[in-house]
């Protein structure tokens, strides 16, 4: 099986998958960037086909959610007309799959395939961690307290890594 060069780096897709309202979703702006279209074009295509996007496929963020995201991302552009006037939309895995029927370009199809594979990889990683945690619990019950430190160390290694983001703002002593 010959592997082709990915159209979009897997890491970029995985970084764009967020957890909002206990669902893995992607922002409309991130998807538009991956598809190579403007955000307004993507949203316009979706609005023309709203019957394809029920609430469990796509939803609009609340003001509080959008403000929280903005405070986390902090990528405002300067100049007139550069800021969003409307609250962003987010798409679940099913919503992203449905986008391929709305955006019919060859790039959109290829990017959609890569996004679906990223969602599958995330699901597989989570499932393997759950199975590993179950096996670890069984082992811990069988062995006494002398191995507690080993089990604690393994659990720390299984914990998802904290995002590697620099703190925002200035700190005393930075020069």
Buried (B, 14 or more C-beta within 10 A) or exposed (E): EEEEEBEBEEEBBEEBBBEBEEBBBBBBBBBBBBBBBEBBEBBEBBEEEEEBBEEEBBBBBEEEBBEEBBEEEEEEEEEEEEEEEEBBBBBBBBBBBBBBEBBEEEBBEBBBBBBBEBBEEBEEEEEEEEEEEEEBEEEBEEEEEEEEEEBEEBBEEEEEEEEEEEEEEEEEEEE
